[in-house]
Amino acid sequence: MKTISVVCQKGGVGKTTTVINIASVLANKGLKTLIIDTDPQGNVSTYLNQEKSNTDNTTTTDILDGEKNINPLKVIDNLYLIPSDIDIKKHNSEKIIGGSKLKKIHENENINTFDIVLIDTPPTMSSLVQEALATADYYFIPSKPEFLAVEGVGQAMSFAKQTIAEVPHTNPVFLGVILNQVDTRRGSYQDFESELKHILADKLFKTHISQLTEIADSPFYAKTVLDFNENSKARIEFEELTEELLKKVGL
């Protein structure tokens, strides 16, 4: 099982959209995939048109509260969800002294049946993000190709390093930065990309996600890129991005 956290304390960079679309492509490839949502807003459930308060399934709050009988919600074939809810806020500022509570999923028989676990996080630098990082084997950072967004990348990387230093048994591998909402027609983009390549080297994903209306509108219609035509630019980009991700984690 490979566990990957997706972090960035800056909102609006396409974090949840990236998680859901990568997870959908993974599931379509036949990989049993689980999304764990640690964001109090519960946007993963909203996007996937799932009920956040379904008492038949485990929430992330339940796991942090010590629940051992974990029952993920099935979304479609090979794609499952452990949703978040507003109650998770009580864990948002806890000091992680004895180690991650969420990391205990690695000891759970139900969770160990998954090939890949993706953890979506809130746009903050908080204990919930530290829980996600401490649970993960890997992490990546989504960003828009804008100066202030990339400044946020540096802050997210620093926070991850701080977490690795402070939280026991934490050592996720940094996979890199994924650029979202890319418009190559902007005059500054080529210079911007070159600067990022200079700074990040192989930690900048080769596959970028374009600024496309169909991606921006897809949460409203509860659609993923798999609902688009096979020749759709959005679908092709996310399929290529997922392939790149799988190579980075050795699958």
For each residue, the residues with C-beta under 8 A, 3 or more apart:
1: 106 111 112 114 115 116 117
2: 115 116 117 137 138 249 250 251
3: 106 116 117 119 135 136 137 138
4: 116 117 118 119 136 137 138 139 140 175 245 249
5: 118 119 121 132 133 135 136 138 139 172
6: 15 18 19 118 119 120 121 139 140 141 142
7: 15 121 129 132 133 139 140 141 156 159 160
8: 13 15 123 141 142 143 152 153 156
9: 123 124 125 129 152 155 156 159
10: 13 123 143 148 149 152 155 156
11: 123
12: 144
13: 8 10 142 143 144 149 152 180 181
14: 17 18 142 144 180 181 209 215
15: 6 7 8 18 19 120 121 123 142
16: 19 20 39 43 44 47 120 219
17: 14 20 21 47 180 215 218 219
18: 6 14 15 21 22 142 178 180 209
19: 6 15 16 22 23 35 44 118 120
20: 16 17 23 24 35 44 47 48 224
21: 17 18 24 25 215 224 225 238
22: 18 19 25 26 118 238 241 242 245
23: 19 20 26 27 33 35 79 116 118
24: 20 21 27 28 76 79 224 225 226
25: 21 22 28 29 225 226 238 239 242
26: 22 23 29 31 33 78 79 115 116 242 246
27: 23 24 30 31 32 33 76 77 78 79
28: 24 25 78 226
29: 25 26 242
30: 27 78
31: 26 27 78 115 116 251
32: 27 78 80 113 114 115 116
33: 23 26 27 78 79 80 114 115 116 117 118
34: 72 80 81 82 111 114 116 117 118
35: 19 20 23 44 79 80 81 82 117 118 119 120
36: 60 81 82 102 105 117 118 119 120 132
37: 42 43 44 45 60 81 82 83 84 119 120
38: 60 84 88 102 119 120 121 122 128 129 131 132
39: 16 42 43 44 84 120 121 122 123 128
40: 84 85 86 88 89 92 122 128
41: 46 84 122
42: 37 39 45 46 52 83 84 85 86
43: 16 37 39 46 47 120 219
44: 16 19 20 35 37 39 47 48 81 83 84 120
45: 37 42 48 50 51 52 81 83 84
46: 41 42 43 49 52 219
47: 16 17 20 43 44 219 222
48: 20 44 45 75 81 222
49: 46 222
50: 45 54 73 75 81 83
51: 45 54
52: 42 45 46 59 83 84 85
53: 85
54: 50 51 57 73 83
55:
56: 71
57: 54 71 72 73 82 83
58: 62 63 67 69 70 71 72 82
59: 52 62 63 82 83 84 85 87 88
60: 36 37 38 63 64 82 83 84 85 88 102
61: 64 65 84 85 87 88 90 91
62: 58 59 65 67 70
63: 58 59 60 66 67 70 82 101 102 104 105
64: 60 61 88 91 101 102 131
65: 61 62
66: 63 101
67: 58 62 63 70
68: 104 108
69: 58
70: 58 62 63 67 82 105 108 110 111
71: 56 57 58 110
72: 34 57 58 80 81 82 110 111
73: 50 54 57 80 81 82 83
74: 79 80
75: 48 50 79 80 81
76: 24 27 79
77: 27
78: 26 27 28 30 31 32 33
79: 23 24 26 27 33 35 74 75 76
80: 32 33 34 35 72 73 74 75 114
81: 34 35 36 37 44 45 48 50 72 73 75
82: 34 35 36 37 57 58 59 60 63 70 72 73
83: 37 42 44 45 50 52 54 57 59 60 73
84: 37 38 39 40 41 42 44 45 52 59 60 61 88
85: 40 42 52 53 59 60 61 88
86: 40 42 89
87: 59 61 90
88: 38 40 59 60 61 64 84 85 91 92 128
89: 40 86 92
90: 61 87 94
91: 61 64 88 94 101 127 128 131
92: 40 88 89 122 124 126 127 128
93: 126 127
94: 90 91 127
95: 127
96: 99 100 101 127 130 131 134 166 167
97:
98: 168
99: 96 103 134 167 168 169
100: 96 103 104 130 131 134 135 167 169 170
101: 63 64 66 91 96 104 131
102: 36 38 60 63 64 105 119 131 132 134 135
103: 99 100 106 131 134 135 169
104: 63 68 100 101 107 108
105: 36 63 70 102 108 111 117 135
106: 1 3 103 111 112 135
107: 104
108: 68 70 104 105 111 112
109: 112 113
110: 70 71 72 113
111: 1 34 70 72 105 106 108 114 117
112: 1 106 108 109
113: 32 109 110
114: 1 32 33 34 80 111 117
115: 1 2 26 31 32 33 251
116: 1 2 3 4 23 26 31 32 33 34 249 251
117: 1 2 3 4 33 34 35 36 105 111 114
118: 4 5 6 19 22 23 33 34 35 36
119: 3 4 5 6 35 36 37 38 102 132 135 136
120: 6 15 16 19 35 36 37 38 39 43 44
121: 5 6 7 15 38 39 128 129 132
122: 38 39 40 41 92 126 128 129
123: 8 9 10 11 15 39
124: 9 92 128 129
125: 9 129 155 156 159
126: 92 93 122 129 130
127: 91 92 93 94 95 96 130 131
128: 38 39 40 88 91 92 121 122 124 131 132
129: 7 9 38 121 122 124 125 126 132 133 159 163
130: 96 100 126 127 133 134 163 166 167
131: 38 64 91 96 100 101 102 103 127 128 134 135
132: 5 7 36 38 102 119 121 128 129 135 136 139
133: 5 7 129 130 136 139 160 163 164 167 170 172
134: 96 99 100 102 103 130 131 163 167 169 170 172
135: 3 5 100 102 103 105 106 119 131 132
136: 3 4 5 119 132 133 139 172
137: 2 3 4 172 173 249
138: 2 3 4 5 172 173 174 175 248 249
139: 4 5 6 7 132 133 136 160 172 173 174 175
140: 4 6 7 174 175 176 177 178 205 245
141: 6 7 8 153 156 157 176 177 178
142: 6 8 13 14 15 18 177 178 179 180
143: 8 10 13 149 150 152 153 177 178 179 180
144: 12 13 14 149 179 180 181
145: 149 150 179 181 182 183 189 192 193 196 208
146: 149 150
147: 150 151 192
148: 10 151 152
149: 10 13 143 144 145 146 152 153
150: 143 145 146 147 153 154 196
151: 147 148 154 155
152: 8 9 10 13 143 148 149 155 156
153: 8 141 143 149 150 156 157 177
154: 150 151 157 158
155: 9 10 125 151 152 158 159
156: 7 8 9 10 125 141 152 153 159 160
157: 141 153 154 160 161 174
158: 154 155 161 162
159: 7 9 125 129 155 156 162 163
160: 7 133 139 156 157 163 164 172 174
161: 157 158 164 165
162: 158 159 165 166
163: 129 130 133 134 159 160 166 167 170
164: 133 160 161 167 170 171 172
165: 161 162
166: 96 130 162 163
167: 96 99 100 130 133 134 163 164 170
168: 98 99
169: 99 100 103 134
170: 100 133 134 163 164 167
171: 164
172: 5 133 134 136 137 138 139 160 164
173: 137 138 139
174: 138 139 140 157 160 203
175: 4 138 139 140 203 205 245 248 249
176: 140 141 200 202 203 204 205 248
177: 140 141 142 143 153 196 200 203 204 205
178: 18 140 141 142 143 205 207 208 209 241
179: 142 143 144 145 182 193 196 204 205 208 209
180: 13 14 17 18 142 143 144 208 209
181: 13 14 144 145 209 210 211
182: 145 179 189 208 209 210 211
183: 145 186 189 210 211
184: 189 190 210
185: 189
186: 183 189
187:
188: 191 192
189: 145 182 183 184 185 186 192 193
190: 184 193 194
191: 188 194 195
192: 145 147 188 189 195 196
193: 145 179 189 190 196 197
194: 190 191 197 198
195: 191 192 198 199
196: 145 150 177 179 192 193 199 200 204
197: 193 194 200 201 204
198: 194 195 201
199: 195 196
200: 176 177 196 197 203 204
201: 197 198 204
202: 176
203: 174 175 176 177 200
204: 176 177 179 196 197 200 201
205: 140 175 176 177 178 179 208 241 244 245
206: 244
207: 178 237 240 241 244
208: 145 178 179 180 182 205 237
209: 14 18 178 179 180 181 182 215 234 237 238 241
210: 181 182 183 184 215 233 234 237
211: 181 182 183 215 216
212: 215 216 233 234
213: 216 217
214: 217 218 228 232 234
215: 14 17 21 209 210 211 212 218 225 234
216: 211 212 213
217: 213 214 220 221
218: 17 214 215 221 222 223 224 225 227
219: 16 17 43 46 47 222
220: 217
221: 217 218
222: 47 48 49 218 219
223: 218 227 228
224: 20 21 24 218 227
225: 21 24 25 215 218 228 232 234 235 238 239
226: 24 25 28 235
227: 218 223 224
228: 214 223 225 232 234 235
229: 232 235
230: 235
231: 235 236
232: 214 225 228 229 235 236
233: 210 212 236 237
234: 209 210 212 214 215 225 228 237 238
235: 225 226 228 229 230 231 232 238 239
236: 231 232 233 239 240
237: 207 208 209 210 233 234 240 241
238: 21 22 25 209 225 234 235 241 242
239: 25 225 235 236 242 243
240: 207 236 237 243 244
241: 22 178 205 207 209 237 238 244 245
242: 22 25 26 29 238 239 245 246
243: 239 240 246 247
244: 205 206 207 240 241 247 248
245: 4 22 140 175 205 241 242 248 249
246: 26 242 243 249 251
247: 243 244 250 251
248: 138 175 176 244 245
249: 2 4 116 137 138 175 245 246
250: 2 247
251: 2 31 115 116 246 247
